[in-house]
Amino acid sequence: MTDEKRVKTTSAHLERFKREFIKYQKLLGLTGWDVNFTIKELPISLAQIHYVGLDCMAEAFLNSSLPSRTSLRKTAKHEAIHLLLARYDYLASARYINADELSQANEEIVVKLTELI
């Protein structure tokens, strides 16, 4: 992060981040995911998304302080793309992975991106 002036994250920031995230969540076809949104102190990033396995539950964190010129739209889009890659990421890191599962996850991403582009 830069040396730019920082502001304390407010509930209004979180609501804007949430609104933008949900917009991209729908656009990316990820409506099966239940995402909770929280303000949290993050040492490096503006935001993070955590998910466990493939239970379609995630938590999106927005840093408790933000550079004053932060684009919440861009930040939300970035985290939504991480959610898009969640299944692929999980399968790629699985101990016993079936090549067909990885191929299917890859195809899901390609299909979703094809619809967007």
C-alpha positions in Angstrom: 0.0 0.0 0.0 1.1 3.6 -0.6 2.0 6.4 1.8 -1.2 8.1 0.7 -3.4 9.6 3.5 -5.6 7.0 5.0 -9.1 7.2 6.3 -11.0 5.1 8.9 -13.3 2.7 7.1 -17.0 3.4 7.9 -20.1 1.4 7.7 -20.9 3.4 4.5 -17.6 2.2 3.0 -18.5 -1.4 3.9 -22.0 -1.0 2.4 -20.6 0.4 -0.8 -18.1 -2.4 -1.0 -20.8 -5.0 -0.3 -23.1 -3.5 -3.0 -20.3 -3.5 -5.6 -19.2 -7.0 -4.6 -22.7 -8.4 -5.0 -23.1 -6.8 -8.4 -19.9 -8.6 -9.6 -21.0 -11.8 -7.7 -24.2 -11.8 -9.8 -22.3 -10.9 -13.0 -19.9 -13.7 -12.5 -22.6 -16.3 -11.8 -21.6 -16.8 -8.2 -25.1 -16.4 -6.6 -24.8 -19.8 -4.9 -22.2 -18.4 -2.5 -23.3 -16.9 0.8 -20.9 -14.1 1.6 -20.6 -12.1 4.8 -18.9 -8.7 4.9 -16.7 -7.4 7.8 -14.4 -4.5 8.5 -11.1 -5.9 9.7 -7.5 -4.7 10.2 -5.5 -6.2 7.4 -1.7 -5.8 7.4 -1.2 -5.4 3.7 -4.3 -5.6 1.5 -7.3 -3.3 1.0 -9.5 -6.3 1.2 -9.5 -10.1 1.3 -11.9 -13.0 0.8 -11.7 -16.2 2.8 -13.5 -19.4 1.9 -13.1 -23.0 3.2 -13.4 -25.9 0.8 -16.4 -25.9 -1.4 -19.2 -25.2 1.1 -20.1 -22.0 -0.8 -19.6 -19.9 2.4 -17.2 -17.0 2.3 -16.2 -13.9 4.3 -15.1 -10.7 2.6 -13.0 -8.4 4.7 -12.5 -4.7 4.0 -9.5 -3.1 5.7 -10.2 -0.9 8.7 -8.3 1.9 7.1 -8.1 2.8 3.5 -6.2 5.1 1.3 -8.4 8.2 0.7 -8.6 7.5 -3.0 -9.5 3.8 -2.8 -11.9 2.6 -5.6 -14.3 0.4 -3.7 -15.7 -0.8 -7.0 -12.4 -2.0 -8.2 -11.6 -3.5 -4.8 -14.9 -5.4 -4.8 -14.4 -6.6 -8.3 -11.0 -7.9 -7.5 -12.3 -9.9 -4.5 -15.3 -11.2 -6.5 -12.8 -12.6 -9.1 -11.0 -14.4 -6.3 -14.3 -16.0 -5.4 -14.7 -17.0 -9.0 -11.4 -18.8 -8.7 -12.3 -20.4 -5.4 -13.3 -23.9 -6.7 -10.2 -24.0 -9.0 -8.0 -22.8 -6.2 -9.4 -25.4 -3.8 -9.1 -28.3 -6.3 -5.6 -27.3 -7.4 -4.4 -27.4 -3.8 -6.2 -30.6 -2.9 -4.0 -33.5 -1.9 -5.7 -36.1 -4.2 -7.0 -34.3 -7.2 -8.8 -35.9 -10.1 -7.7 -34.4 -13.5 -11.3 -34.4 -14.6 -12.3 -32.2 -11.6 -9.6 -29.7 -12.4 -10.6 -29.7 -16.0 -14.2 -29.2 -15.1 -13.4 -26.3 -12.8 -11.3 -24.7 -15.5 -14.2 -25.0 -18.0 -16.6 -23.4 -15.5 -14.3 -20.3 -15.3 -13.9 -20.2 -19.1 -17.7 -20.4 -19.6 -18.4 -17.6 -17.1 -15.7 -15.3 -18.6 -17.0 -16.1 -22.1 -20.4 -14.8 -21.1 -18.8 -11.6 -19.8 -16.4 -10.8 -22.7 
